[in-house]
Amino acid sequence: MRVVLERSNLLKSLGHVHRVVERRNTIPILSNVLLSADGGNLEMKATDLDLEVTEAAPASIEQGGATTVPAHLLYDIVRKLPDGAEVMLKLDENGQTMSVISGRSTFRLQCLPKADFPSLTAGQFSHTFRMDSAALRSLIEKTQFAISTEETRYYLNGIFLHTLESSGALKLRAVATDGHRLARAEIEAPSGSEGMPGIIIPRKTVGELQKLVDDPDVAVTVELSDTKIRFTIGSVVLTSKLIDGTFPDYQRVIPTGNDKELLIDRQSFSAAVDRVSTVSSERGRAVKLSISDGQVTFTVNNPDSGSATEEIPAGYSADPIEIGFNARYLLDVAAQLSGSEAKFLLADAGSPTLIQDTSDERILYVLMPMRV
């Protein structure tokens, strides 16, 4: 194998691919990236056995071939080469080392044979549809902060993606929850998604996907089955196993009878929560909202360090109510809202609260209160 390509093209593709590779691996081949030179492209592939990313970079192929080399090491070498450099990748005659040559720099990397590299066999995909990367990015960004990190409830360690009838139209909906908060976002269902199985996309896959859908003009092709999902974004192909579990009936925890409506300036609200939570304990992080006619008072009491209060005006005309929330959760939700105002729908101090984005009714958040 003997390939020449521009550093920028190689670095961009390696940047997408190498992130999948875990820093510590008990299986040596999983630390490597598979390089395959064929036609006019150098194809790179990396996997952790649950997730696989493939990308092709344009290259001048002087001699075809394939091998595997340490992914993070190759990425670090290419990253440190000067801008505009040309890089030659040359497999040595014994097949056990690969030379990386650029200008006056030469590196020799240990190879492992291509035959040892595992493939994430995808099988048959039952559904295929296309969607704008901006729409996919929105679904992910509005919900991913609520994904649970608790390994025992593994079925909450991802985003639940499914279609359903809502307001007389078919929607593609994303939901994430960690048991304390719930995030829900939806778009018009793309053609071809009808009848798709409800799937749970793992947290790591969601994180990688978020980095890949940064170009709003690129269409994303989504293929899925009961166990796998594949995203094709430009020259990148990401294939992932799905979480094998049943997502809970989230509709049950979305309250419908919350009749106390609070309208509050989003930025003022976020800044006030941030300020008063400075004195909260890391463990508690509770902030109390005392809501009465026309204003909200934020209070934090920490026996170890002190207390804080702040008042801001708000639109509220129902009975006064005192309710506590985790400050971090309030800030996370406020960061996702795009409207100038946030709308809270409350019931009482012990019941879940609804938070809506005044500029986008397709987005909904539910927060469980804390005792304060």
QUIURTA-V218654 format. One record per residue. N is the residue number from 1. RES is the residue in one letter. BURIAL is # if it has 9 or more other C-alpha atoms within 8 Angstrom, else .. Layout:
n=N res=RES burial=BURIAL
n=N res=RES burial=BURIAL
This chain:
n=1 res=M burial=#
n=2 res=R burial=#
n=3 res=V burial=#
n=4 res=V burial=#
n=5 res=L burial=#
n=6 res=E burial=#
n=7 res=R burial=#
n=8 res=S burial=.
n=9 res=N burial=#
n=10 res=L burial=#
n=11 res=L burial=#
n=12 res=K burial=.
n=13 res=S burial=#
n=14 res=L burial=#
n=15 res=G burial=#
n=16 res=H burial=#
n=17 res=V burial=#
n=18 res=H burial=#
n=19 res=R burial=.
n=20 res=V burial=#
n=21 res=V burial=#
n=22 res=E burial=#
n=23 res=R burial=.
n=24 res=R burial=.
n=25 res=N burial=.
n=26 res=T burial=.
n=27 res=I burial=.
n=28 res=P burial=.
n=29 res=I burial=#
n=30 res=L burial=#
n=31 res=S burial=#
n=32 res=N burial=#
n=33 res=V burial=#
n=34 res=L burial=#
n=35 res=L burial=#
n=36 res=S burial=#
n=37 res=A burial=#
n=38 res=D burial=#
n=39 res=G burial=.
n=40 res=G burial=#
n=41 res=N burial=#
n=42 res=L burial=#
n=43 res=E burial=#
n=44 res=M burial=#
n=45 res=K burial=#
n=46 res=A burial=#
n=47 res=T burial=#
n=48 res=D burial=#
n=49 res=L burial=.
n=50 res=D burial=.
n=51 res=L burial=#
n=52 res=E burial=#
n=53 res=V burial=#
n=54 res=T burial=#
n=55 res=E burial=#
n=56 res=A burial=#
n=57 res=A burial=#
n=58 res=P burial=#
n=59 res=A burial=#
n=60 res=S burial=#
n=61 res=I burial=#
n=62 res=E burial=.
n=63 res=Q burial=.
n=64 res=G burial=#
n=65 res=G burial=#
n=66 res=A burial=#
n=67 res=T burial=#
n=68 res=T burial=#
n=69 res=V burial=#
n=70 res=P burial=#
n=71 res=A burial=#
n=72 res=H burial=#
n=73 res=L burial=.
n=74 res=L burial=#
n=75 res=Y burial=#
n=76 res=D burial=.
n=77 res=I burial=.
n=78 res=V burial=#
n=79 res=R burial=.
n=80 res=K burial=.
n=81 res=L burial=#
n=82 res=P burial=.
n=83 res=D burial=.
n=84 res=G burial=.
n=85 res=A burial=#
n=86 res=E burial=#
n=87 res=V burial=#
n=88 res=M burial=#
n=89 res=L burial=#
n=90 res=K burial=#
n=91 res=L burial=#
n=92 res=D burial=#
n=93 res=E burial=.
n=94 res=N burial=.
n=95 res=G burial=#
n=96 res=Q burial=#
n=97 res=T burial=#
n=98 res=M burial=#
n=99 res=S burial=#
n=100 res=V burial=#
n=101 res=I burial=#
n=102 res=S burial=#
n=103 res=G burial=.
n=104 res=R burial=.
n=105 res=S burial=.
n=106 res=T burial=.
n=107 res=F burial=.
n=108 res=R burial=.
n=109 res=L burial=#
n=110 res=Q burial=#
n=111 res=C burial=#
n=112 res=L burial=#
n=113 res=P burial=#
n=114 res=K burial=#
n=115 res=A burial=.
n=116 res=D burial=.
n=117 res=F burial=#
n=118 res=P burial=.
n=119 res=S burial=.
n=120 res=L burial=#
n=121 res=T burial=.
n=122 res=A burial=.
n=123 res=G burial=.
n=124 res=Q burial=.
n=125 res=F burial=#
n=126 res=S burial=.
n=127 res=H burial=#
n=128 res=T burial=#
n=129 res=F burial=#
n=130 res=R burial=#
n=131 res=M burial=#
n=132 res=D burial=#
n=133 res=S burial=#
n=134 res=A burial=#
n=135 res=A burial=#
n=136 res=L burial=#
n=137 res=R burial=#
n=138 res=S burial=.
n=139 res=L burial=#
n=140 res=I burial=#
n=141 res=E burial=#
n=142 res=K burial=#
n=143 res=T burial=#
n=144 res=Q burial=#
n=145 res=F burial=.
n=146 res=A burial=#
n=147 res=I burial=#
n=148 res=S burial=#
n=149 res=T burial=.
n=150 res=E burial=#
n=151 res=E burial=.
n=152 res=T burial=.
n=153 res=R burial=.
n=154 res=Y burial=#
n=155 res=Y burial=#
n=156 res=L burial=#
n=157 res=N burial=#
n=158 res=G burial=#
n=159 res=I burial=#
n=160 res=F burial=#
n=161 res=L burial=#
n=162 res=H burial=#
n=163 res=T burial=#
n=164 res=L burial=.
n=165 res=E burial=.
n=166 res=S burial=.
n=167 res=S burial=.
n=168 res=G burial=.
n=169 res=A burial=.
n=170 res=L burial=#
n=171 res=K burial=#
n=172 res=L burial=#
n=173 res=R burial=#
n=174 res=A burial=#
n=175 res=V burial=#
n=176 res=A burial=#
n=177 res=T burial=#
n=178 res=D burial=#
n=179 res=G burial=.
n=180 res=H burial=.
n=181 res=R burial=#
n=182 res=L burial=#
n=183 res=A burial=#
n=184 res=R burial=#
n=185 res=A burial=#
n=186 res=E burial=#
n=187 res=I burial=#
n=188 res=E burial=.
n=189 res=A burial=#
n=190 res=P burial=#
n=191 res=S burial=.
n=192 res=G burial=.
n=193 res=S burial=#
n=194 res=E burial=.
n=195 res=G burial=.
n=196 res=M burial=#
n=197 res=P burial=.
n=198 res=G burial=.
n=199 res=I burial=#
n=200 res=I burial=#
n=201 res=I burial=#
n=202 res=P burial=#
n=203 res=R burial=#
n=204 res=K burial=.
n=205 res=T burial=#
n=206 res=V burial=#
n=207 res=G burial=.
n=208 res=E burial=#
n=209 res=L burial=#
n=210 res=Q burial=#
n=211 res=K burial=.
n=212 res=L burial=#
n=213 res=V burial=#
n=214 res=D burial=#
n=215 res=D burial=.
n=216 res=P burial=.
n=217 res=D burial=.
n=218 res=V burial=#
n=219 res=A burial=#
n=220 res=V burial=#
n=221 res=T burial=#
n=222 res=V burial=#
n=223 res=E burial=#
n=224 res=L burial=#
n=225 res=S burial=#
n=226 res=D burial=.
n=227 res=T burial=#
n=228 res=K burial=#
n=229 res=I burial=#
n=230 res=R burial=#
n=231 res=F burial=#
n=232 res=T burial=#
n=233 res=I burial=#
n=234 res=G burial=.
n=235 res=S burial=.
n=236 res=V burial=#
n=237 res=V burial=#
n=238 res=L burial=#
n=239 res=T burial=#
n=240 res=S burial=#
n=241 res=K burial=#
n=242 res=L burial=#
n=243 res=I burial=#
n=244 res=D burial=.
n=245 res=G burial=.
n=246 res=T burial=.
n=247 res=F burial=#
n=248 res=P burial=.
n=249 res=D burial=.
n=250 res=Y burial=.
n=251 res=Q burial=.
n=252 res=R burial=.
n=253 res=V burial=.
n=254 res=I burial=#
n=255 res=P burial=#
n=256 res=T burial=.
n=257 res=G burial=.
n=258 res=N burial=#
n=259 res=D burial=.
n=260 res=K burial=#
n=261 res=E burial=#
n=262 res=L burial=#
n=263 res=L burial=#
n=264 res=I burial=#
n=265 res=D burial=#
n=266 res=R burial=#
n=267 res=Q burial=.
n=268 res=S burial=#
n=269 res=F burial=#
n=270 res=S burial=#
n=271 res=A burial=.
n=272 res=A burial=#
n=273 res=V burial=#
n=274 res=D burial=#
n=275 res=R burial=.
n=276 res=V burial=#
n=277 res=S burial=#
n=278 res=T burial=.
n=279 res=V burial=#
n=280 res=S burial=#
n=281 res=S burial=.
n=282 res=E burial=.
n=283 res=R burial=.
n=284 res=G burial=.
n=285 res=R burial=#
n=286 res=A burial=#
n=287 res=V burial=#
n=288 res=K burial=#
n=289 res=L burial=#
n=290 res=S burial=#
n=291 res=I burial=#
n=292 res=S burial=#
n=293 res=D burial=#
n=294 res=G burial=#
n=295 res=Q burial=#
n=296 res=V burial=#
n=297 res=T burial=#
n=298 res=F burial=#
n=299 res=T burial=#
n=300 res=V burial=#
n=301 res=N burial=#
n=302 res=N burial=#
n=303 res=P burial=.
n=304 res=D burial=.
n=305 res=S burial=.
n=306 res=G burial=.
n=307 res=S burial=#
n=308 res=A burial=#
n=309 res=T burial=#
n=310 res=E burial=#
n=311 res=E burial=.
n=312 res=I burial=#
n=313 res=P burial=.
n=314 res=A burial=#
n=315 res=G burial=#
n=316 res=Y burial=#
n=317 res=S burial=.
n=318 res=A burial=.
n=319 res=D burial=.
n=320 res=P burial=.
n=321 res=I burial=#
n=322 res=E burial=#
n=323 res=I burial=#
n=324 res=G burial=#
n=325 res=F burial=#
n=326 res=N burial=#
n=327 res=A burial=#
n=328 res=R burial=.
n=329 res=Y burial=#
n=330 res=L burial=#
n=331 res=L burial=#
n=332 res=D burial=#
n=333 res=V burial=#
n=334 res=A burial=#
n=335 res=A burial=.
n=336 res=Q burial=.
n=337 res=L burial=#
n=338 res=S burial=.
n=339 res=G burial=#
n=340 res=S burial=#
n=341 res=E burial=#
n=342 res=A burial=#
n=343 res=K burial=#
n=344 res=F burial=#
n=345 res=L burial=#
n=346 res=L burial=#
n=347 res=A burial=#
n=348 res=D burial=.
n=349 res=A burial=#
n=350 res=G burial=.
n=351 res=S burial=#
n=352 res=P burial=#
n=353 res=T burial=#
n=354 res=L burial=#
n=355 res=I burial=#
n=356 res=Q burial=#
n=357 res=D burial=#
n=358 res=T burial=#
n=359 res=S burial=.
n=360 res=D burial=#
n=361 res=E burial=.
n=362 res=R burial=.
n=363 res=I burial=#
n=364 res=L burial=#
n=365 res=Y burial=#
n=366 res=V burial=#
n=367 res=L burial=#
n=368 res=M burial=#
n=369 res=P burial=#
n=370 res=M burial=#
n=371 res=R burial=.
n=372 res=V burial=.
